[in-house]
Amino acid sequence: MSLKQKKYLKKLKKEKIYVLLCQITIITFFLIIWEFLSTKDFINPFIFSKPTIIIKTILNLYFNFNLLNHIFTTLYEVIIAFLLGISLGFLIALFLYSFKFVAKVVDPFLTMLNSLPKVALGPIIIIWAGANGKSIIVMALLINLIVSIITIYNGFIQTDKNKIKLLESFNASKLQIIFKLIIPNSLVTIISSLKLNISMSLIGVIMGEFLVSKSGIGYLIIYGTQIFNLNIVMSGILILIIISYVLYKIISIIENKLLN
């Protein structure tokens, strides 16, 4: 490794450290301001709660309300919906790319389904799948699937046409073009789809838990709303933020492994 490469890598490490420090500083500053404003009654602590009370509430949920079970329930539903969504989205996008006529036919329907508020389908999903975890997963799947299909398909069709013609001139088969050019060329788009899919899955699961659930973070938030305990609501929101960050970091690690 040359001296310039070492300097460049050191620069990258320093930049990552600075970014992390800035993020921690922003979060710490926000929490201190929030605590101060709530303590001094500049904002209503009953409505907005405050960090110290939220920490106490989370500990209380952990010791008395089986918090880990609620977290694992939500994570399980998110992971199942995510895996189904990204797998089906990839296969359907591949099918649409392979059959352009079908893609033209279904294009307006995909747009309509994507713009349809999925919550409106909640009662129907509950009747079809039952008032259980299946309904929650179906709700999340409806939200993430269409986005995955559109994103991945757009990545496929943006492949350089000249490269495709070059492979065709060497008598490459359609499958060879897809697996040797189209998919590798769309890897960045597929990774972007993973990031979108995991966030959409989490949104869909929480929406589903709002409608029908006996456990999960969404259930805790609804329960806190029903008994007018906003500390539980804010605690649930904080836990969701942490979960979303952890899931995002996992996808980022996968991205670094695949692209580097």
Summary of the structure (lengths in Angstrom):
residues: 260
radius of gyration: 23.0
end to end distance: 16.9
largest distance: 75.0
contacts: 784
relative contact order: 0.11
helix: 87%
strand: 0%
